[in-house]
Amino acid sequence: MGIAKKDEKAERAAAEAPEDPPVVKQLKEICDEYSKIEMEFEKKVEELQIEYTKKQKPLLQQRKEVLMKAEGENAPATGTPALMGFWLKAMQNHPAFEELIQEWDEPVLEFLQDITSAPLDETDCIKGFELIFKFAPNPYFENTELKKVYSTERSSIYNGDIDAKEIKADVLKWNTGKDVTVDKVSKKAKGGGAKKAKQKKEKEEARPSFFRDFFRNLKPGEPLPDDAKDQARMMADEEDEEDDGDDDEDMIAYLMENDLEIGQSVRDNIIPWAVRWYTGEASPEEDDDDEDEEEEDYDDEDEDEDESDEPPKGKAGRGRSGAPPPKKEKEKGGASRGFLDPP
């Protein structure tokens, strides 16, 4: 649900709510005093985070220097010569990037040198944070840095939820013929004649890409391009797809919520613990028992479909698609250290 819709709903509920009885008013006064102390606590935590982030920062710089150390003249052309594709592999091992990074993104991400983060306001980390992706000179685009800014606000003090108000991303300056976010499709030229039929025109069509889907500007009230709508529909669950889910406001809210979670994963997981994601040590372990149960259930369904799909004699059967069972939706959770870099 969008931020504007939440505000309207809260205002409407407050206007329609009956007056609280005296005991509830008294309890709310106690709750308000509790909230004041909670705010004081959060302020102290922010001060501690700032202090310890300064101590950790030199270690992150040391990590960058180790990764960029090239041995010999024939060092690979990559962002991290000491471990080629270090950041690419670290992100690929994180669940948040399972379907975000495409195979055509991989050669580009091998030129990624470092990722950093910082709060937009050190005195109030709730206001948001920025991520900076630093690239070595490469044949794909001119940018040496790609910045992404998350402007956020607290939606409720009572549950700790943080909502994105706006997400801004730098525009990529692709070199000619190197844009991996588009695919060149050949189409036959219109018109009659044998010569005309042989002629083909190349047309660029948008395709899924980390550099398209992640570096996207999102803000409630702004129009969504068609490829963003397609991304929202693909991400939506089956129930949302059956619903008339073409409302731009709902789609933007859905995309912003998902994008914020990915950004927080970069800030809180990947940046501080990059080498553990690179090696796979930080990756969540899959439960073998659950996998076996899923496979058994799928095998049972397969057998049932084999029996029901068998065509009668003399007629052709449609068969099955052979697609694997859908993945279970991942649970949200995990403690966050706030809006500072690193953990």
N, C-alpha and C positions, 0 to 999 in steps of 0.2 A: 504494500500500500504506500502511495506517495506521501511526502511530508505534508503537502497542502491538504490532502484528504484527511490525514490524521488530525491536523489542527481543527478542521471544520467539524469532524466527528466529536472531538473533545469539547469544543465550544457548544455544540448542540446538546451534548449529554449534560454539560454543566447547567445550561439554561433550563433543561427539562427536569433536572433532578429535584426532588422535594427537599425542603430545608432539613438539615441534620438535627436530630434530637440532641439535647444538652450533653448527654454522655459521649456521643460521637464527636461533638465539637471539642470536648475536653481531651479525648484521645488523639484527635488531630493536632491539637496544640502540643501534646507530648511528642507526637511524631515529628512535628516541625522542629522542635528543639533537638531531637535525635539527628535530623537531617543536617542541621547546622554543624554538629560535631563530625558527622560523616564528611562534610565538605572540608573541614579543617584537616581531617585525616588525609584526604586525597591531595590536599595542597602539600602536606609534609612528604607524601610519597613522591610527588612530582619533584620536589627539591632534592630528594635522595636520588631519583633517577638522573637528574641533571648532573649531580656530583659524580655518580659512578659511570655515567656515559662518557664523561671527560677522561676517566681513567682507562676505559676500554678502547677509546678511539685510536690511540697509538698502535694497539694490537691489530686493528683492522687495516691500518696503513701498512703494518709489517706484513700482513697476509698478502696484500696487493703487491708489495715489492717482491715477495717470494714467487708469486705466480707469474710476474712479468719478467722474471730473470731468464734471459735467453742464453743458452750454452752453444757456442760455436757460431760460425757465419751462416750455416744452413739451418738455423732455427725456423720452425714452421711459422707461416704467416697466420697468426691467430692472436686473439686478445690476451691469452694466457699461455705463453710459450712453454712454461714449466709443466703445465698440465693442459694440453689442448682440449678446448671445449669444456673447461671446468664449470662455468656457470650454466651452460646449456644442460649438462648432465645433472647438476644439482637441482635445477628446476624440473627437469623431466622426472626425477625421482620423487617429486612432491605431488600429492594427489590433486592439488589445485590446478596443476598444469597438464593433467593427463590428456585432456582433449583440446587444450588451447594451443599447444605447439605442434605445428604440422611439419612433415618431412622437408618441405621446401623452405621452412624457417631455419632449419638446423645449420646450414652453411653460413647464414647471416649471424646467428647467435654465437657461432664460434669466435667471432671477433669481439665479443663482449669482454671488457677488461675488469669491470667492477660494478657493484650496485651499492648505493648508499641511501640513507634515509635521514630525515630531520623533521622535527615538529614545525608547524607553521608559526607557532607562538610558544616559546619555552615556558611562559608564565601561565599558559592555559592550553594544555595538550589536547583538550576536547575539540579544539578548533580545527584540527586536522594535521596532516603530514604530507611530505613529498618524497617521491622516489626518484633517484637519478641513475639511469643506466648509461655507463660510460663505455664507448666503443673505440677500438683501434681504427686507424684509417683502413678503409675496406672498399672493394669495388661496387658495393651495393648502394650506399647512400652517402651524402655529404656530412650528415650530422656526426659529431663526436660525442654528443650527449643527448639523451632523450629523457625529458623530465615529465613526471606525472604528478599532479597535485590533487589531493583529496581534501575538500573542505567539508567538515563534518560538524554535527551538533548532537547533543544528548537529547534523545527523544523522550526519555523518562528516567528520573532519578531512582524510581522504585525498582527497576529491573536492570539498570545499567546499559540499556541498549544505546548504540551510537548509530546515527543515520548519516548518509552522505547527502550534503546539500548540492554539491556540484563536483564534477570530476573533469579536470582539464589535462590534456596531453599535448606534447609538442607535435608539430606536423613533420612528417618524414620527407626529406628532399631526395627522392630516389634518382639514381643515375639512369640514363636512357637505357631502356631494355632490361633493367635489373629489378623492377618492382615485383616482389614475390607475392604481393597481395592480389595480383590479377593473373588470369590465365588467358593465353591467346587461343581463341577458338576459330577454326577455319569454317567458313560458311559458303555455300554455293551462291554465285551471283544470280540475281533474279533476271528473268527474261528467257526468250526462246533461242533456239539455234544450238548446234553442237558445240561451237566455240564458246558460247556463253555458258553452257552447262559445265565445261571443263574449268572455267575461271572460278577462283575461290578468293574470298575476302577474309582477312584476319580481323577478328574483333576481340577486344579485351573485355573479359567478364570478371567481376569480383569473385574471389574464392576465400574460404576460411583461412585465416593467418593470424599468428600471434601479433604481428605488426598492424593488422587491421582491427582485430577484436579487442586487443588490450589497450592500444594507443588510440582511444576513441573519446571524444568529448561527450559528456552526458550531463544534462541539467533538466529538471522538471519544467515542462512548458516548451522546450525546444523540439523542433520536428526531428523525427528519426529517419535516417536513410533506410532504403529497402533492405540492405544487407544486415543492418542492425536488427530490423524486425525479424528477419530470418533467423538470426542468432538467438533472439529471445524465444522464438517459437521452438527452436531445436532444444533449448535449455529447459523449456517448460515441461512439467510432467504431463502425463496422459490426461489427467482431469482438466488441467488448464487448456490443453489443446482442444478438448471437446467443447469447452466453453467458448463463447465468442471473444477470443482473446486478442482482438485487433485494436484495442484501445491503446493509443500511443502513451498515455500517462501511466497505465498499468505496466506496459512494456518497459518504459524508462525506469520505473521504480524497481522492476525485477532485475534489469541489467545493472543498475547502480548498486543494489544490494549485493549481487553476486560479485561485481567488480571490486567493491570495498573489501569483501572477504578475501579475494585474491591478493589485493594490495596489502592487507594486514598479514597475510601469510608470508609475503616477501619480506616485510618489515620485521615480523616477530620470529619467523622460522628460518628462512633462507639466508638472510644477511648475517645474523649472528652465528649460525651453525652450518655455514655453507659446506665445509669439508665433510661433515657427517651426512649431509644430503647427497654430496657427490659420491661417497662410498656406499650409500644406501643404508647406513646404520640408523639414520633418523627416520627412515620410511616406516610407516605403520605396518606391523606384521599381520598377514592374513591368517585367519583361523582355518587350519587344514580341515577340521571337522565340518565347519560350515561349507567349505568348498565341496567336500565329498557329498554332503547332503544335497547341495544344489545340483551336482552332477547326477546323483541318483534320481532326483525329482525330474530333471530334464530328460534322462534316459527313459523314465516311466512315461512321460508325456510323448516322447518320440515313438515308443512302441504303440501307444494309443493312436497317435496320428497315422502310423504305418497301417494299422488295421482299418481306420476310418477312411484313409485316402486311397485305398486300393481300388482302382477303377473296375467297373463291371466289364465282363468280356465283351470285346467288340467296340469299346469306347475308350478314348484317351483320358488319362487322369491328369490333374493339374500338378500333383507332387507338392513338396514343401520347399520353403525358401532355404532351409538349412541354417538359418541364422541362430547364433548362440543365445542363451537366455539373457534378458536384460540385466545389467548390473544393478545391485542394490544401491539405493541412494545413501550417500555417506552422511553420517551424523555430524552435526555441527557441534563445536565445543572446543575445549582447550583454553587454558588461561592465557591472557595477554598481558604483557608487561607494560602496555600503554603505548604512547605515540612517540617513543624515543628510539634512537638508533644507537647501539644494538639492543639485545634483550634487556 
